[in-house]
Amino acid sequence: MAVSFQDLMKLKALGIPMGAPLFKYKGLVNHHKVEVFSANFALYSDISNRLMGLVASMVPRLEVYSIDEAFIDLADTSTVLKKAQHIR
């Protein structure tokens, strides 16, 4: 299950902590009519890999932090704006 930040805050207000197993809160989820959708992790992983590959081809150094986060090396500040516009 993927949860947006806004949804996470709503669930937290209901007393459901982040990462909690759904089966433990089934009654609460049903009572408040919380909609639950499964995520397509294979697709998400594929898109992430393609995006990281594209970004890696544009910068001198890339450190993948997680499936949807990365750090890029923009140490050469004279070309930062050009690189940003090219990536965009």
N, C-alpha and C positions, 0 to 999 in steps of 0.2 A: 504494500500500500504506500503510495506516495502522498505526502501531505504538504500543502503550502504553509507558509508562516502564518497567514491569516487564519487558516483552518486550524493550525496547531494551537493558536491562542484560544479559539472557540472550544476546542477539545479540552484544553487545560482548564478553562472556566467550568467545564462539566466535571472536572476531577479526574480526567484521563491523562496520565503522564505520557510524555513522548517515549516512543518505543514500546509501549505497553502492548501485550498480546491482546488481540481483538476479542478472543473468546472469554477473557476475564471481565469484559465490559459489555458483553452482548446485550444484556437487559437495558443498560443505560443508553447504548447506541440505538436500540429499537425504540425506547421510550421517547428519545429526542429526535427520532427520525433522521439520524445521521446517515448520509449516503456514503457507501463504501465502494470503491472501484479498485480493481487490480491494475497493476502497472505492467507495461510490456518492457521488462528489463533487457531482453535480447535486443530490441529495437533501440532502446536508450543507450546501451553499450555500443552498438554499431555506430550510431550517430556521434557519440562521444569520441570514439576512435577516429572517425573520419575528420571531425572538427579538430582534434588534437594534431592529427597529421597535417592538416592544412595550415594551422597556426605554426607548427614546427618548421614548415617549409618557408615561412616568412620571417622568422627571427633567428638570431644566432644561437640562442639557448632557450630551452623550454623545460620546465620541471612540472610534470603532471602531479598534482596534489591529491586529486580524487577524480571520480568519474566525470564530474562537471566543474572542476576547478583546476587552474594551472597558473604558474608564475612564468612570465616571459622576461628575458633579459633586454632591457632598453637602456643599458649603461651608456651607449653612445647617444647622448642627448641631442646632438646636432641633427639626428635623423628621426627622433621620436615622433614628431608631428607627421612626417612623411610616412613612416611605418604605420601609425595609427590610421591615417587616411587610406592607405593601401589595404589594411586589414578590414576596415569598414566597407 
